[in-house]
Every structure is written in structure tokens, then in C-alpha cells.
Amino acid sequence: MDNGDIEGADEEFPGRISGRKYRPVVANDRAVLQMSSMDPGSSSTTATFSNHQASLKKIKAGTQATMDTDLKEGSLPTHEQANGPQGDSKLELFGFDSLVNILGLRSMTGEQIPAPSSPRDGEDVAITIGQPKPAELKLGTLMGVFVPCLQSILGIIYYIRFSWIVGMAGIGESLLLVSFCGLCTFLTGISLSAIATNGAMKGGGPYYLIGRALGPEVGVSIGLCFFLGNAVAGALYVLGAVETFLKAVPAAGIFRETITNVNVTAVERVESPSSHDLQIYGIVVTIVLCFIVFGGVRMINRVAPAFLVPVLFSLFCIFIGIFLARKDKPALGVTGLSLETFKENWSPGYQNTNDAGVPDPEGSVYWNFNALVGLFFPAVTGIMAGSNRSASLKDTQRSIPVGTLAATLTTTVLYLVSVLLFGALATRKKLLADRLLTATVAWPFPAIIYIGIILSTLGAALQSLTGAPRLLAAIANDDILPILNYFKVADGSEPHIATLFTAFICIGCVVIGNLDLITPTVTMFFLLCYAGVNLSCFLLDLLDAPSWRPRWKFHHWSLSLLGASLSIVIMFLISWSFTIVSLALASLIYYYVSIKGKAGDWGDGFKSAYFQLALRSLRSLGANQVHPKNWYPIPLVFCRPWGKLPENVPCHPKLADFANCMKKKGRGMSIFFSILDGDYHELAEDAKVACKQLGAYIDYKRCEGVAEIVVAPNMSEGFRGIVQTMGLGNLKPNIVVMRYPEIWRRENLTEIPATFVGIINDCIVANKAVVIVKGLDEWPNEYQRQYGTIDLYWIVRDGGLMLLLSQLLLTKESFESCKIQVFCIAEEDSDTGGLKADVKKFLYDLRMHAEVIVVTMKSWDAEVEGGSQQDKSLDAFTGAQHRITRYLSEMKEASEREGTPLMADGKAVVVNEQQVEKFLYTTLKLNSTILRYSRMAAVVLVSLPPPPVNHPAYFYMEYMDLLVENVPRLLMVRGYRRDVVTLFT
């Protein structure tokens, strides 16, 4: 079957593709009947298929609602015309558009095309006819990546300092130096190639790669540092070009300045350019370069060869001059290519120099390998120049790896060959004394080298001023920092405002003139970016998520780790102080982004690492019971079980406050859930919306937890499904938290008793602890300090849960001023002394401080018989008796009338009237004791009695109402079949 068959019009709306609601499929469904009766080989079907294919090739998705009213003469046929009058779709059963629908394919690449996210949205996908928008100019590998990288890497250091480095370090260590720095950039290029080929890449270059791998905070912090480094580097390149020009043409200087340099043997007066000349010419050159950048990619591509070709020609002249050189020709100290000179220059000659680099035994600067790393490394930077322009490339997945690695290898080989040639060309003294040895030996005259220096530095400055604004615009377009909104640009537009801002920074640095303190920091920013790229590839390679499928296969996590390590090592080799400054600046930006930035989920590697770490931790926990020392409460919080809240309030405002009270220092996880009554197919979208609202509420209350919404026919079925399936392994919730249904009698909600009792029984069967909160409306928040006591009526063994909850309450600021009282029940007066001593010893071993009070059963009876309890409690007791008697008589009448056993809530029950009276009397005695001893308590905790078996749920609610009568704030706690505290370390 061809893909064109899938495209079809809806029956009710011919001529357009409409979003469909999901609906159940029945046996007599039209689509099912068509599918079952369709003959694959019929001619009519084949003709319909071909019509679909023909129309699919010509139509285009757009925003027009219908076609038939807007078609002009000679227009394409509509769906109705192509598919027949009925417009039936043979695969309507599947509810989706064709796999070859261009809307779907474009949405996968991230293009901005208005389309419904799913058939559920109910939006119409309209079709328009028109000419496609002309594509903007895109660059290939050569002009888009290789040339910019080559221009950025080949700079002034090669011309004026490289021969000096060979003389100072010797041939051997110079080869090591070039290999060391080149290895760092080469490994970074491999990591960059792997990440860049793992999917479509937007603008932003290394920022885009790092941000999508390490998260928006890391991406923005490193991206802004890299932008600043590129902007300041542009000023360095401009000043280098202007200084070389003024030295080559002294008459062009407006001002004059004479500097005296002291050498070992003589005093030389060297005329150098004035700082004012550097500033004036530097500003002019920066403005000219900015005009070129304002011309866009097309203008830059026209100008770039004009800068690169003379540079390559100057390199050619240098090599020709080296091979033509002879002894003392063209200058004294030049030996020509000589094996003896090669041997003499093999070993290093580290020594002191003055500030100008001239050897001086009393000089203030001592050079070693570490210092030379800092001097030479800027000569290998610039490998990100191509990726900075990723938005302007035709094929980023091909151009970035090939162009970047080709430029890196080309320049590294050039440097290695130059080390061998310069080492065999001149004596060490000449190498150290003549800073422009390249111009001295150049063929046919030195002026070519000056031109090469000027154009190479201007080319590097042009690439910096081109890449930096695009990097800043890419950061702004991600809408992470609102302060950067001024630099946003539309897709395909030039970042003019960002270019002006970059030019302003560049001109400011040019005006400063002396950038000796800024230069190391710029190098640090480049190295920080390289470390970020390597760490990104290392993390993605190590995690090896299913989405990690780069086309570039020559990569390994160990290579990326080595590249990141080399970047950090080189940073400290250059200057540990500047390393600290750059890391501090990046950390400040990270902190600012984390506070002020908008949250964004880019599917970064850290989220994948957290996911795998969570899975590994979950597996390591196993399925066995957690030891009491490692037990944490994981509350399952029932958000809206009784009563109604406003529509915009997804949960009772105090439930999150109470859930936080069950955690020590906020550590732990809560699961907030709610149940929607109804059919899942109808309420699935409503459940998603409700889940988002509940999640926003949890975040607002600063509670560590997750939100879950379940659609079920009724509350009981929904809770039974949740309590069985929620959680994984030992991370399943262990405590069910809900408020007490105080409104059930006042609102005459007769279905609540059966639901409430059913939930408690489900918790007992599922082995979950239960905490029921009475007086939730009065529960204090974190700012409402409580005084008094926390009273525990410890009646049954609950594994220590009630004791542990009281200790957790004391860790909160609202309850830290309270004291704990433990009330124990003794059957005889003779048992009080021993019971009190045992409980005190038990609490001491548990490291819990509490006052122990023993209450005997006889004192209960005396209180009730003597009428010491309040009249309200007696009234409640009497009222409960009357209501139970009336309810029981109605049950009996219904049973006699229908000839069935006693029934309650659709179930057979057994009622022992004496037992009912005993239960009522017991709850009355407990309520009286609580009112006597704990009237001023901040909160009371009491053991929750389980619902009696085969007992009407209505009776159990009467017992509970009598128990909580007149107690303002009460927690009813029932543990489960395990200990949550331990006596041992």
C-alpha cells in the first residue's frame, strides 16, 4: 500500500484535513467495514491511490481553512475532487495523518510551522497554494567552516613570535609544545564533530551544543564567556594589525613616541607607535569591519578571500625564502638550512628576558615551558569559527566535522613543519633577537610579510566580529535571560543589534589600548569553551542514551575526557590566577541564570544522567524491606477527597504544609494525587491539565513531590488502583495522608462513610500506613510558631510511626518550641509503675525526649461515671446512639421487607448491638481523656482503630466522629506491619 493512501479528507469536512477526537472503535464502524471489504488488487482502489499521490505532490500545508472557495481557474483539485464525492479515507481508523505528510516531517526538524500537536487538539490543518519562500544563502564546507577556521587560527603569533618560541624552547620542546596544544584542539574538534552530527543544529555554535548537552545554565554561562572572549579577541586582532601597519609605515602615524630598550650589550632607541595612533586607527578599522559584517553572510564571503589569499601567498613566500637562504644571507645569523644549526637548536635555551622579549640576564621575565604554552596557545584557537556560523551552513552535520578538523590538521602540520625549518635556518641568537625573522627571510622582499600580518589579523578580527554577534543572538533567542531580549532576531535575519553591541565592546577594548591583562582571560574563555564541548561529548558518550546516534563515528568518551583534562591543565599552566578569575566569572553567570533565568528543559545530558542514576539506585535498593535506619516517609497525599474547592485550587492549601512536616529538613518525596470520576477516554485531556495545575501548586508550596491524576469510574476504584500500582520497588509510597471528612453529616453526603472505610481497608490490605488529619484548616504554616505540647495517645503497637512523626514535627520551625507527652493505657493501677519505666527506657534508647503519662482503665470509668467529661461529649454520645439505633432499625425493616440478610452499602453485615455499644463507650472514654489532658496541646496524635469486619461503614463513622469531637487538631495514625525506628546504631 502506498503512503499516499493515508492522506484523506474527513467525511464531514471535505476539502480539508481536520483534527479528530479519539473515539472507541466498534465492529460496525465504517472504517472497519471498508478495511475488511477492501480488495487490494482492485482497479478502483489503485486509481484512488494514484489520485492521492498526485494531489500530495502538489499541495502544501498552510493556514487557509478551506480550498474550494479560493481556487481560481487552473488551480489544483481539492480533496473532494481527488477522492470522490464522499472523500473517504481508507485508513481513517488510525486517526492520524499520512507518515509522509510534510507537516510532520518539518516539525521533526524544528521548523516553525503551525500545526496541531495531536489529533486531540481539534485544530484544523489547512492547505494553501503558493510559491515557496526563497531560501536564504547557505554556505558549504569550504567557505562556511574551513576558511573561517583557517583565518581565525593563522594569526600574528606565527609571524612575529613563532621563530622566537623555537629559539627559546628548542626544536624538541617546540615540537612537543605544538603537539600538546594541537592535541587539545584536535580532540575538541572530534568532540565538536560528534555532537554536531547528532541531529539538526541551530545557530549558536558551541553554545547550542553545550547548552543542549549540559543544560541551559551551563550553556548560557559558557556561551556568554565565549562571546566575551570573541569580542575582546577582535580588539586584540585589530590592535595587532594597526601596530604592524604603523611599524611598516611610520609616516602614517599622527603622534610620535620614543621608547628606550636596554639590551645586554647596547642601548637601542626603538621608535614605536603611539597609543593614540593605535586608538584612532583601531576605531576606524573596527568600524570598517562592522560595516562589512552588517552586509551579511554574502558580503563576508566576498571579502574573506581578499583577506585569506594574501596570507597564503605570504606563507608561500616565507617557505621560498627559507629554501633560498644561505649563510649570512639575507641577514647576519641566518645559516640557511643546516644540520649543524638543527643540532645546536634542538635543546631548549630558557633564560631571562626583558619585557620586549630580548635576552637579558637581569631581565624580569623568566621563560619556561609553561609560560610558552600561554604564549603559543592563542595561535591554535579559532576552531569554533565555523560552528559559530552554524545557522548559515547548508549541512552542519557534514561541514562542521570536515571543515573544522581539516583546518586544525592543516595549521598543526604547518606549525610542525615550521618548527623544523626555523630550527635549521638561523642561530639561536638570531631567533631570539629578530622578532620578524619571517619578514627577514621572505622572498622577494619583507613587505609581503607585513601585508600578510595585517591581513591575517584583520581576517581573524572579521571572523570574531562575525561569530560573536550570532552567538549572542542565539543565546537571546532561547529566551533564558530576559535581559538579553534586545538581541533577539528572527530566523534568517542578521543580528544587527548584537553586532553593534559587539562593536561597542571591541572599540572599548581598543580605546584601552593596553590589553596585556585581558589577553590571558580571553584565552581562558576559549579554553573554558573547549572544556565544555569535551565534557558535553564525554557525558553524552558515557550515558549512551537512545537519542545519541552521531553520524561522526570516530569518537570515544575517553578522548573527550582527555580533551577536557588538557583544556583545564592548559588553563592552569598559563596562569592559575586568570583561571580562577574566568571560572569565577562563569560561576557568577551560572548563578545569575539559575536565579533570574527562565526554566527550560532541553533534554540535556544531566537529565539523562539523573535518570540512569535513579534507575541504578532503584535497582540497588532491591525489592526487600528497607532497614528501619534507612526508612523515609513517602506520603501518598489524597488532595481532594471530601468537599469542593475552587476550580483554580487543585489541592487543599494546607496539605502541602502538612506533607512538609513529615520530612526531615525537606528531604523525601511526596506523591500528590487526585481522582477524576468519569470515563478515561473523555477525561484524559482534563487529567493532563489538572496534573499540570497540581504540579504548579506543589512547586509554589516548595514541596518536593510529584503530581498524579487518575481517571476512574469512582473514588474507591481509583484509590484501589493507585494504592496497588503507585511507585517502583522500594520507592513506593508507604503512608497514605488524607483529611478527615468532617463535612459528611453536615452536607448529608451519605456516600462518604462507605468510601472512607473502603480506603482505610484498602490501605490495611496493601500494607500502607495511614495518617488522617482532623482540623486541616487550622494546620499551621512554616511561619506560624506553635507552643504547648505534642500529645501522643499510644494505644496499639504501630512500629514506632507515631513516635517518629512527633520527632519530625519537632524539626519544623512551627513546632520546635513544643514538648512531647506520651500517654499510655494501663488496664490495672498496679501496672502503671512498670509500664511507665519501660516506656521511658524505650524512648531513651530511641534518642527521644518525652514525658510519659500512664492512664488506667479505671480512671476512664471514673471520669465517665462521675460526669467529669464535658456536656458536649455526652450530647455527642447520645446523638450517636440515637442515629445508630435509627439506622439499624431501617436496616432491619429493609431486610424483613426484602427477605434478605442485613445489608449496608450493598454488602451483608453482621451487627452485634452490645459490641456497637462497647465501641461507642470506648471512643467516648478516649475523647474524654483527650479533652482532659490535651485541651491546650498544639496537636494530638492518636492510634487509628481499624474498621470492624462486616460492620456497617456508617457505624464506624459515628465512632470516629465521637472520637474527634471538640478536638481542634488531631492526627489519627495507623502503622503497618514493620518497624520504622530502631534501638541500634
Secondary structure, DSSP 8 states (H G I E B T S, - for coil): --GGGG----SSSTTSEE--------TT-HHHHHHHH--TT-HHHHHHHHHHHHHHHH-EEES-S-STTT--TT----HHHHH-SS---TTGGG-S--TT-HHHHHHHTT------SSGGG--EEEEE----------B-HIIIIIHHHHHHHS-HHHHHTHHHHHHHHHHHHHHHHHHHHHHHHHHHHHHHHHHHTSS---TTTHHHHHHHHH-HHHHHHHHHHHHHHHHHHHHHHHHHHHHHHHHH-GGG-SS-EEEEEE-SS-EEEEEE--HHHHHHHHHHHHHHHHHHHHTHHHHHHHHHHHHHHHHHHHHHHHHHHHHH-BTTBSSTTB--S-HHHHHHTTS----EE-TTS-B-TT-SEE--HHHHHHHHGGGT--TTTTGGGGGGBS-HHHHHHHHHHHHHHHHHHHHHHHHHHHHTTB-HHHHHH-TTHHHHH-SS-THHHHHHHHHHHHHHHHHHHHHHHHHHHHHHHTTS-GGGGGG---TT---HHHHHHHHHHHHHHHHH---TTTHHHHHHHHHHHHHHHHHHHHHHHHH--TT---S-----HHHHHHHHHHHHHHHHHH-HHHHHHHHHHHHHHHHHHHHHS-------HHHHHHHHHHHHHHHHH-SS---GGG----EEEE-SSSS---TT--S-TTHHHHHHHTSBTTBS-EEEEEEEES-HHHHHHHHHHHHHHHHHHHHHTT--EEEEEEEESSHHHHHHHHHHHSS-GGGS--EEEEE--TTTTTTT-TTHHHHHHHHHHHHHHTT-EEEEEESGGG---TT----SEEEEEE-S--TTHHHHHHHHHHTSTTTTT-EEEEEEEESSGGGHHHHHHHHHHHHHHTT---EEEEEEHHHHHHHHHTT-S-HHHHHHHHHHHHHHHHHHHHHHHHHHHHT---EETTEE----HHHHHHHHHHHHHHHHHHHHH-TT-SEEEEE-----TT--HHHHHHHHHHHHTT-SSEEEEE--SS-S--S--
